[in-house]
Amino acid sequence: MGKLRMPNRAVMVPMTRGRATGEGVPTPIMAEYYGLRAEAGLLITEATAISRQGSGWLNAPGIYTETQVAAWRPITERVHAAGGRIFLQLWHMGRVSHPDFLDGALPVGPSAVAAAGETHTPTGKQSYVVPRALDAGELPGIVDDYRKATENALRAGFDGVEIHAANGYLLDQFLRDGSNRRSDEFGGSIENRLRFPLAVAKAVADVAGAGRTGIRISPQGQYNDMKDSNPLALFSAFTKALNGTGVTYLHVMDPVTADHMLSNGEPQMHPALRPLFPGTLMVNGGYTRETAEAALAQGTADLIAFGVPYLANPDLLERLRAGAAMNAPDFATLYSPGVKGYLDYPVLNANATP
Ligand SMILES: Cc1cc2nc3c(=O)[nH]c(=O)nc-3n(C[C@H](O)[C@H](O)[C@H](O)COP(=O)(O)O)c2cc1C
């Protein structure tokens, strides 16, 4: 894919695990965690804030300070030493951040429309607030933050970056008419709503260089209170327009439940998007060995990304090859600090060198 030589078609999806410091600095246990999974065709990191304004999840990492960049370096080195490839997921949370993360400032969004729901902040559970609508004049500055974050990721040794345009964060908020009520050139028609996410995609792909940029969408996702009047028309137009941006792969998240993100059985939209994107198509959402093989055989996807199965099974590939049983995930430790539920899942063959 692009400049990457991938030994297989299995990818580890981005998964927030909350093991960085309160200042968004990656920790040494994260090198161990990613290093153990380096056999994947590609690893994608947990969502990583591109700026202070874009942050807003307890102990999630960032890539906007020199301390953060330096702390990512041993992680990419560990993955490369183990023969792997790793992209960083670029994240701006937009309206679903909270003043507790922003020195009391309001989070920003396309429009002053709050998401329904609650978030965990350093002071406990809090409702989402009404965000401050971004002025059009501020958008070039955010594009610039994406640019700098991409440069930082390359300096930290990443093989590329994935733009997070899924799951109700800033770019998804701009895409959908439930959260984007703007009347300027960034809102209203589908063409207008694509404008800012496309500017980001182009800027990131320009900085990263050929073959080093992916983008993730969740066209059927309701996560973070996302709504749109016509998701198929919107995401078909976005997919087509991405062809002109230099993006190498499109990562489509199929419909999953909002709590543990397991497949919810709805028919998937990605086969309709497939013919619109001649680049690499990665799909994710509730895949098993059987459904992954079926998607590859039918040609509706090039790469299959695994989430929960990968966090619970560092040796996922070996288990897929062997058709072996999987460890059950421990949902209580998905986001909790420390090694429990992070580095202690057993492997099949404890004597094998990873
Ligand atoms: C603990 C956890 C954290 C997640 N964090 C992210 C994230 O940071 N970025 C993202 O795009 N998706 C995130 N997701 C969604 C996953 O990438 C994936 O789409 C979801 O788990 C469904 O795939 P699966 O059925 O293979 O687990 C997260 C899911 C889980 C369970």
The ligand as a Tripos MOL2 file, in Angstrom:
@<TRIPOS>MOLECULE
LIG
   31    33     1     0     0
SMALL
NO_CHARGES

@<TRIPOS>ATOM
      1 C1        -11.4630    0.7650   23.7780 C.3       1 LIG1
      2 C2        -11.8150    1.3310   22.4330 C.ar      1 LIG1
      3 C3        -11.2340    2.5240   22.0350 C.ar      1 LIG1
      4 C4        -11.4880    3.0510   20.7750 C.ar      1 LIG1
      5 N1        -10.8480    4.1960   20.3850 N.ar      1 LIG1
      6 C5        -10.9440    4.6250   19.1090 C.ar      1 LIG1
      7 C6        -10.1030    5.6840   18.6340 C.ar      1 LIG1
      8 O1         -9.2650    6.2230   19.3600 O.2       1 LIG1
      9 N2        -10.2580    6.0700   17.3470 N.ar      1 LIG1
     10 C7        -11.1760    5.4810   16.5140 C.ar      1 LIG1
     11 O2        -11.2650    5.8720   15.3430 O.2       1 LIG1
     12 N3        -11.9600    4.4660   16.9320 N.ar      1 LIG1
     13 C8        -11.8500    4.0070   18.1930 C.ar      1 LIG1
     14 N4        -12.5770    2.9210   18.6080 N.ar      1 LIG1
     15 C9        -13.3680    2.1720   17.6350 C.3       1 LIG1
     16 C10       -12.5130    1.0150   17.0820 C.3       1 LIG1
     17 O3        -11.4720    1.5320   16.2720 O.3       1 LIG1
     18 C11       -13.3370    0.0210   16.2330 C.3       1 LIG1
     19 O4        -13.9570    0.7320   15.2060 O.3       1 LIG1
     20 C12       -14.3790   -0.7320   17.0480 C.3       1 LIG1
     21 O5        -13.7790   -1.3320   18.1700 O.3       1 LIG1
     22 C13       -15.0870   -1.8170   16.2030 C.3       1 LIG1
     23 O6        -14.1790   -2.7520   15.6980 O.3       1 LIG1
     24 P1        -14.0320   -4.2190   16.3610 P.3       1 LIG1
     25 O7        -15.4080   -4.8500   16.2850 O.co2     1 LIG1
     26 O8        -13.0400   -4.9530   15.5500 O.co2     1 LIG1
     27 O9        -13.6520   -4.0090   17.7790 O.co2     1 LIG1
     28 C14       -12.3780    2.3940   19.8950 C.ar      1 LIG1
     29 C15       -12.9820    1.1990   20.3210 C.ar      1 LIG1
     30 C16       -12.7050    0.6600   21.5550 C.ar      1 LIG1
     31 C17       -13.3450   -0.6310   21.9690 C.3       1 LIG1
@<TRIPOS>BOND
     1     1     2 1
     2     2     3 ar
     3     2    30 ar
     4     3     4 ar
     5     4     5 ar
     6     4    28 ar
     7     5     6 ar
     8     6     7 ar
     9     6    13 1
    10     7     8 2
    11     7     9 ar
    12     9    10 ar
    13    10    11 2
    14    10    12 ar
    15    12    13 ar
    16    13    14 ar
    17    14    15 1
    18    14    28 ar
    19    15    16 1
    20    16    17 1
    21    16    18 1
    22    18    19 1
    23    18    20 1
    24    20    21 1
    25    20    22 1
    26    22    23 1
    27    23    24 1
    28    24    25 2
    29    24    26 1
    30    24    27 1
    31    28    29 ar
    32    29    30 ar
    33    30    31 1
@<TRIPOS>SUBSTRUCTURE
     1 LIG1         1 GROUP 0 **** ****
